[in-house]
């Protein structure tokens, strides 16, 4: 299933969502055009848990500060499909969340979700030398927020099953709930070792779960804050 667009309108242009997509695309272009291509950039700017917890040793081998990879890693990608899939989800779901949270608060939320999702992987596997890259942890936070804020919104989704190919409007709570269940099930099967933590095809399921949960928790906090704010000004 590939989500294509939401039927929920937006009231403002999604400046931050568009900016994040542009930055990710530019960074990936730099990855594939610099000497050493993708592999070198992934190991230099991706978040490697062992290096994160042993920054002095890491500085002897790479020309970057390991703690800063909490931020840089979420703008790195391992390939065209990795980038394309993440940017599709960010475009489909990010616009409505940005419209709901506001531009600046959405940016802070996105970065916080990405950092927390990356930390979840690091603390789960502190001795791992596998670099973690990609925007999916931050985007998982956006999905968690969407799951609570707009569960009834229809997500027009490309469904491909053998010879069956259709674009079907699916309620957001269904497609996002299924996505989260898949992440949980996949992690239960693979997240027992650092190598398995990346899952099949290099997917860090544990980061997706952490990002999604953070998105829901932040959204609940936002709703409570807005409720109390309206109560004081009633």
BASEKOL-332020 format. One line per 4 residues: number of its first residue (from 1); their letters; for each residue x, y, z of C-alpha. Coordinates in Angstrom, 1 decimal. Each point is the difference from the previous one (the first is absolute). Layout:
// residues N
NUM	A	X/Y/Z; ... .
This chain:
// residues 234
1	XXXX	0.0/0.0/0.0; 1.3/3.5/-0.9; -1.8/3.0/1.4; -0.4/2.7/-2.7 .
5	XXXX	-2.0/2.9/1.6; -2.4/0.9/2.7; -3.5/1.4/-0.5; 0.5/2.4/2.9 .
9	XXXX	0.6/3.6/-1.1; 2.6/2.3/1.4; -0.4/3.7/0.8; 3.6/1.1/-0.4 .
13	XXXX	2.8/-1.0/-2.4; 2.2/-2.7/1.6; 3.3/2.0/0.0; 1.8/-2.2/2.5 .
17	XXXX	-1.1/-3.3/-1.7; 1.2/1.2/-3.3; 3.3/1.3/1.5; 0.7/-3.3/1.7 .
21	XXXX	-0.6/-1.9/-3.3; 2.3/2.4/-1.8; 2.8/-0.4/2.6; -0.3/-3.8/-0.1 .
25	XXXX	0.2/0.0/-3.8; 3.0/2.4/0.0; 1.9/-2.0/2.6; -0.6/-3.2/-1.9 .
29	XXXX	1.2/1.6/-3.2; 3.2/0.9/1.9; 0.3/-3.6/1.2; -0.1/-1.4/-3.5 .
33	XXXX	2.3/2.6/-1.6; 2.8/0.2/2.6; 3.0/-2.4/-0.1; -0.7/-3.3/1.7 .
37	XXXX	-3.7/0.4/-0.9; -2.7/-1.2/2.5; 2.0/-2.4/2.1; 2.6/2.5/1.1 .
41	XXXX	-2.6/2.7/0.9; -2.2/-2.5/1.9; 2.9/-1.0/2.3; 1.2/3.5/0.4 .
45	XXXX	-3.3/1.7/0.8; -2.3/-2.9/1.0; -0.6/-0.8/3.6; 2.2/-2.9/1.1 .
49	XXXX	-1.0/-1.0/3.6; 3.5/-1.1/1.0; 1.5/3.2/-1.2; -2.7/2.0/1.7 .
53	XXXX	0.9/-1.5/3.4; 3.7/0.1/-0.7; 0.6/3.3/-1.7; 3.7/0.3/0.8 .
57	XXXX	0.7/-3.3/-1.8; -2.3/0.9/-2.8; 1.8/3.2/-0.7; 3.2/-2.0/-0.8 .
61	XXXX	-1.8/-1.6/-2.9; -2.5/2.5/-1.4; 0.1/3.7/-0.6; -3.2/0.9/1.7 .
65	XXXX	-1.4/0.4/3.5; -2.1/-3.2/0.9; -2.5/1.9/2.2; -0.9/2.3/-2.9 .
69	XXXX	-1.0/-3.1/-2.1; -3.3/0.0/2.0; -0.9/2.9/-2.3; 1.9/-0.7/-3.2 .
73	XXXX	-1.1/-3.7/-0.2; -3.6/0.9/-0.5; 0.9/1.9/-3.3; 2.0/-2.9/-1.4 .
77	XXXX	-1.3/-2.8/-2.1; 1.3/-3.3/-1.3; -1.5/0.1/-3.5; -2.6/1.4/-2.4 .
81	XXXX	-2.8/-2.3/1.3; 0.8/0.8/3.6; -0.1/3.8/-0.7; -3.1/-0.3/-2.3 .
85	XXXX	-2.1/-2.0/2.5; 0.8/2.3/2.9; -0.7/3.2/-2.0; -3.3/-1.4/-1.2 .
89	XXXX	-1.2/-0.7/3.5; 1.3/3.4/1.2; -1.9/1.8/-2.8; -3.3/-1.9/0.5 .
93	XXXX	-0.2/0.2/3.8; 2.3/2.9/0.9; -2.1/2.8/-1.6; -3.0/-0.5/2.2 .
97	XXXX	2.1/-0.4/3.2; 1.9/3.2/-0.9; -3.3/1.8/-0.6; -1.3/-1.2/3.3 .
101	XXXX	3.1/0.6/2.2; 1.2/3.2/-1.8; 3.2/0.3/-2.0; 2.6/0.6/2.8 .
105	XXXX	-1.5/-2.5/2.4; -0.2/-2.6/-2.7; 3.7/0.4/-0.8; 0.9/-0.4/3.7 .
109	XXXX	-2.3/-3.0/0.2; 1.5/-1.6/-3.1; 3.6/0.4/1.2; -0.8/-1.2/3.6 .
113	XXXX	-1.7/-3.1/-1.4; 3.0/-0.8/-2.2; 2.5/0.4/2.8; -2.1/-2.1/2.5 .
117	XXXX	-0.5/-2.7/-2.6; 3.8/-0.1/-0.7; 0.8/-0.1/3.8; -2.4/-2.9/0.4 .
121	XXXX	2.1/-2.0/-2.5; 3.3/1.1/1.7; -1.1/-1.0/3.5; -1.5/-3.3/-1.2 .
125	XXXX	3.2/-1.0/-1.6; 2.9/2.1/1.5; 2.7/-2.2/-1.4; -1.2/-0.1/-3.5 .
129	XXXX	2.2/1.3/-2.8; -2.8/0.1/-2.5; -0.7/3.6/-1.2; -3.6/1.2/0.3 .
133	XXXX	-1.1/2.4/-2.6; -3.3/1.3/-1.4; -2.9/2.3/0.8; -2.4/-2.9/0.8 .
137	XXXX	0.3/0.5/3.8; -1.1/3.6/-0.2; -2.7/-0.9/-2.6; -1.2/-2.7/2.3 .
141	XXXX	-0.7/2.8/2.5; -2.0/1.8/-2.6; -2.0/-3.2/-0.6; -0.7/-0.4/3.7 .
145	XXXX	-1.3/3.5/0.2; -2.2/-0.5/-3.1; -1.3/-3.2/1.5; -1.5/1.9/2.9 .
149	XXXX	-0.9/3.3/-1.6; -1.6/-1.1/-3.2; -1.0/-3.6/0.3; -3.0/0.3/-2.3 .
153	XXXX	1.8/1.8/-2.8; 0.0/-2.0/-3.2; 3.5/-0.9/-1.4; -0.3/-0.8/-3.7 .
157	XXXX	2.3/-3.0/-0.2; 1.4/-1.9/-3.0; -0.7/-3.7/0.8; 1.9/-2.6/-2.0 .
161	XXXX	-0.9/-3.7/0.5; 1.1/-2.3/-2.9; -2.1/1.3/-2.9; -2.2/2.2/2.2 .
165	XXXX	1.1/3.6/-0.3; -2.3/2.7/1.4; 0.1/3.3/1.8; -2.2/-0.4/3.1 .
169	XXXX	-0.9/2.6/2.6; 0.9/-1.6/3.4; -0.7/1.6/3.4; 3.2/1.3/1.5 .
173	XXXX	-0.4/-1.9/3.3; -0.2/-3.3/-2.0; 3.1/0.5/-2.3; 2.1/1.5/2.9 .
177	XXXX	-1.2/-2.5/2.5; 0.9/-2.8/-2.4; 3.4/1.7/-0.6; 0.7/0.1/3.8 .
181	XXXX	-1.0/-3.6/0.5; 2.4/-1.1/-2.8; 2.8/1.9/1.7; -0.8/-1.6/3.3 .
185	XXXX	-0.2/-3.5/-1.5; 3.2/0.4/-2.0; 1.9/1.3/3.0; -1.2/-2.9/2.1 .
189	XXXX	1.5/-2.3/-2.6; 3.3/1.8/-0.8; 0.9/2.4/2.8; 1.9/-2.4/2.1 .
193	XXXX	3.5/0.8/-1.2; 1.6/3.1/-1.5; 0.2/-1.6/-3.4; -3.6/-1.1/0.2 .
197	XXXX	-1.1/3.4/1.3; 0.3/1.4/-3.5; -2.5/-2.7/-1.1; -0.4/-1.2/-3.5 .
201	XXXX	1.2/2.5/-2.6; 1.7/2.2/2.7; -3.1/1.3/1.7; 0.4/1.2/3.6 .
205	XXXX	-3.4/-1.1/1.3; 0.8/1.0/3.6; 0.6/3.6/-1.1; -3.3/0.0/-1.8 .
209	XXXX	-1.8/-1.2/3.1; 1.7/2.6/2.2; -0.8/2.8/-2.5; -3.7/-1.0/-0.3 .
213	XXXX	-0.5/-0.2/3.8; 1.7/3.4/0.4; -2.3/1.4/-2.6; -3.1/-1.2/1.9 .
217	XXXX	1.3/1.2/3.4; 0.9/3.4/-1.3; -3.4/0.3/-1.7; -1.8/-0.9/3.2 .
221	XXXX	2.1/2.6/1.8; -0.9/2.6/-2.7; -3.7/-0.7/0.3; 0.1/0.3/3.8 .
225	XXXX	1.9/3.3/-0.3; -2.4/1.4/-2.5; -3.0/-1.1/2.1; 1.3/1.7/3.1 .
229	XXXX	0.9/3.1/-2.0; -3.5/0.3/-1.4; -1.4/-0.6/3.5; 2.0/3.0/1.5 .
233	XX	-1.3/2.3/-2.8; -3.6/-1.1/-0.1 .
